[in-house]
Amino acid sequence: MADIQKPVLARPYRNFLTPALHRRFTHAALFTLAVCYVEALWMGEWSLFRMWFPLFRTAMIFISSLAVYVLRIGNLHVGTYSTTSSFETFWRRLLQMDTLQALIWYTFSAWWFSEIYVWSAPAEARLWWVDYGQPYERSRLNERPIYLRTMFLFLALTQSVFHLRGEYDKVSLLPHNPGLLQQHLSWIKSMGPKMLHHAVSRTASCALAGSILYLVFFRRLVWDLTFSFVGYFYTLQRNQRPPVIGGLMDMIGRFLIEGFLLELLWEFCNTVFTDHVAEEPLKRGQPLTNDSSDPNGSLLQGLRAKKEVPR
């Protein structure tokens, strides 16, 4: 009696899709590393050594971009929401978990980037926590880093709003052949003016509106919170009040430059992620399941998947 052969089970479609997405994420991260390297050069002092070996600062800036990638992977969805306008989309998502995640990850990214800049800034920027002043003066809390850190948090809030309103998490398939470097470079180049426009306009509007909000509503609150924290590490005069603001235009100028770099990094991360993930699910011009023992069965499993991305 002939042996009855068991039917070969088709491999799940996710077993083919996940490695492909990992490869695309790796390629997008390599593009981002190049941008982080350029920004690391800008932050450092201009010398031959710092020009060729800013690797540590590059890695630190890359952490800020990873926060955006974590957000995009967690909230990835295919196609647009069925709403009549982008404002309606934003309003519907306002109380959803996606909104909280966007705010958390952009806030972390902005805080991390601001700390990198504060600790990389030259001495003339005067961004240390305490201003010791002259030998005969008492130490005072320095408001310059307080203002700068607060403005970066305002920038994170601004970007979160545009992220939700513009449906950054949506992905629509693009007619790209996966893995072709020239097509990726052409896409990034075509999106360059849009990324620059967003970075400039959002940073400038945040610098104007954020400075007003800081001076009118949040200055004393942030000052008191920072004073309570720094007081554990430094001996400061009790009951200090915020001093008369000096060098405000210098701080606004520094925020405009560094905020623009952070906004540009965020826009670049979103653009290059969308470009790579939106590629057609192909491998060497063939379906991803072409190497499966049952290609059609694997595709059918993908169509029946509960999660949106495999479908």
N, C-alpha and C positions, 0 to 999 in steps of 0.2 A: 504494500500500500504506500503510495507516494506521500512524502512529508508535505504537510500543509504549511505554506510559507505565510508568516504574519505580514500584514500590510505595513509598509514603511511609513512611519509618521512624519508628516511634513514639519520641518523646523519652524518655530515661531518667527513671524516677520520681524519682531523686535530684535532677534538675534542678528539680523542683517542691518537693521536701521541704526541700532545703537553704535556699532563701530563706525558707521559712516558719519554719524553726528559727532562722534569723538574726533575723527579726523578733521572735520570741518571746523570744530571749535579750536583745535590745535593750530590750524592755519590762520584763523582769525586772531588768535592770541599772538602769533608771530608778527602779524601786521601791527598789532597794538604795542608790542614790545618796541618796535621801531619808533613809534610816536613817543613812548615813555622815555626812550633814550634821548630824543631831541629835547624834550622838556627837562630832563635831568641835566643836560648840558646848559640850558638856560638858567636853571636855578643856581648852579655852581659858579664859583669864581672862574674867570677866563684864564686858564693856564694850560700848557701842553699836557700835563699829567691829568688834570681834571677833564680835559676834552676826550681823552682816550680811555679813561678808566673810571667813569661814573657808574659802575655797575651796581653798587649797593643802592644808590639813590634810584636808579632805574627799576630795580626790583621792588623798592618801596612804593614808587608811583604805580607800578603795575598792580599792586594790591588794590588801589583805588579803582582801577578798571575791572578787576575781578569781581568787585561788588556789583557792577552793572551786569556782568555776564551771569552771575548767580540770579539776579533779578529777572533777566530775560529768559533764562532756562526755566525758572520756576513758574513764570506767568505766560509761557509760550502758548499761543493759540493760532489757528489757521483761519484766515479770512477775517472780515470785519464784523463788528456787532451790528445787529439789525436795528439801528436807530436812525432818526431823521437828520441828526447833526452831530458834530463832534462834541458840542456842549452837552447834548443829551446823553451821549456816551459817558462823558466825564461825570455827570450828575448821578447816573445809575451806578457807576463804579465807586462813587465817593465813599460809601459805607461798606464796601467789600474788603476782603482780606488783601486783594491786590493793591489797594491804595495804601494800606499800612505797610506792606512789604516795600513798595516803591519809596515811601518816606524813610523807612528804616535804612535801606541800602544806600540811597543817595545821601542821607545824613552821615552814615558811616564813611562813605567815600569822600565827602567834603571835609569831614573832621580829620580824616587820615591825611588827606592832601594838605590841609592847612598846617598840620603838625610838621609835615615834611618841610614845608616852606619856612615855618618859624625857626626850626632848628638848622636850616640850611642858609638862612639869610645872613648877610654880613653884619658886622657890629654896628655900622652906622644906621641900620634899620631900627635899632633899639626896641627889640621885640622880647626882651626878657621880662619875667613876671614882676620884678621889683626894680624900681628906679631909686638908686642909692643917692643920687644927687651929689652935692658938694660935701666935703668932710664934716662941715658944721650943720648939715641938714639931716633931718630924719628920713628914714627910708619910707617910700610911698609905693603903693600899688601902681603898676604901670598900665594905663588904659589902652595903649596902642595894640598889644596882642589881644586884649578883650574885644575891642572893636573888630579887629580882623577876623577872629574866630566866629564872632556873631554874624558877620557878613557872609561868611562861607556857609553857615547854617541857613541863612535866608536864601542863598543861592541854591542849596539843596531843596528847599521847599519850592522854589520857583521851577526847578527842573522837574520835580515830581509832578507838579500841576501840568506842565507841558507834556510830560511822558504819558500821563493818563488821558489828557485831552486829545493828543495826537495819535493815540493807539499805537504806541511804539512796540507793544508786545505782539502785534499781529504779524503774521508771515504769509505772504502770497508768493506762490511759485514763480520764479523768474526763468526765462529761457536761456539758462547758462549750461554749458557743458562742465560738469564737476571737475575741479582740479586744474582748470586752465588759468594760469597766473595772469595772462594778458587781459582776459575778460574781467577779472577782479580788479586789476589796476585801472582799467578803463571805467569801471563802475564807480570806484572810489574817486577818481578824477572828476567824473561828471557830477558827483555829489559834493565836491569840494566847495563851490560857491554857497550852496545851501547850508553846509556845516558852518562855514565862516560867518554867514549872516546870522544864524541862530546864536552862535557863540558871542558875537559882538552885541547884538540887540539885547539878549537876555542878561548878559553881564552888565551892560550899561544901565538897563532899566532897574536891575537889582541894586546897583550902586546908588542910584538916585532914590528909589523908594525905600530901600533898606536903610540908608543913612538917616532919612527922615524918621522912619519908625524907631530906629535905635535911639536917636536923640530925644524924641518926644515921649516914647512909651517905655522902652526897654532898658535905657541906660542905667538907671538906678538899680533896677532889679538884677541885671547881669553883674553890675559892680558889686552888690552885696553878696551874691552867690559866689563870685570869684574871690572876694575878700575872705569869706568864711573858709573856702578851700585852701587858699594860699597861706592863710594865717596859721595853719598847722605846720608849715615848713619854714616860715620866715617870721621874724619879729617885726610887727608893724604897729604903728600908732593906732590906738582904738578910735572908733567913731570917725574914721576918715570918710570924707565925701568926695565924689568925683571932682577932679580939679577942672579949671578952665581948659577947654580942649585946645591943645596946641598941635600943629602939624597935621590937621585933619585932611587937608588936600594931599599931603604926602601919603597918608594912609589910604585915601580913596584911590590915588594913582596906583599904589601897590596892589590894591584889591582888583582894580580893573585889569591889570596885567596878569596876575596869578589866577583870578577868577576866569578870565578868558581862556587861559591854558586848561583849566579844569573843565570848563564847558566844552571846549574843543575836544578834549579827551572823551567826555561823555558822548558827544555827538558821533565821534569817530567809532567808539565801541558799538553804539547802536547801529550805525550804518554798516560796519563790516560784519557784525553778527547777522543782521538781516540778509546781507548779500550772500553769506556762506550757507546759512540754514535754508534759505529760500531756493537753493539749487534743486533741480529735479532729482528725484530719488533714483539715480542711475550710477552705474559703475562701469567705466570704460564704454559708455554709450549703451549699455545693456541694463535691464532691471536689476535691482540689488539681489533678487532671489535667483538670478541666473545660475548660480553655483549650487543651488539646492537640489536635492534628489527629487523633490516634488515642487518645482517653482510655482505652479498654479495653486497648489495647496497652501504654500506659505503666503502667497498674495491674498488668498481668501481669508486666512487667519488674521492678516492685517486689516482687512475690511471689516471683520467682525470684532475687532478690538474695542474695548470699552473706552480707552483713552483716545483723545482727539488726534494727537500727532501721528500715531501709526496709521489711523484711518485716512 
